[in-house]
């Protein structure tokens, strides 16, 4: 007869097997044509820069490659014009 197998949804260490949800690019969702370096509020938001004004990587921000490159360029331009600091003290 067919045995009824119990599905084990846990790893060997007891944690459940879950895949993290794929992050959606915030700029694609807003249909942003470009990222403006003068829009400091958007750049300073918790998703793009750390509290020490480092640029967060793509795996954390969830941005697509196109918008992550544009974000990096915008942050560097804003730093050059002293709109945001290079590092916090």
Secondary structure, DSSP 8 states (H G I E B T S, - for coil): ---------B-TTS-B---------HHHHTT-S---TT-HHHHHSTTTB-TT--B--HHHH---HHHHHHHHHHHHHHHHTTSS-SS--
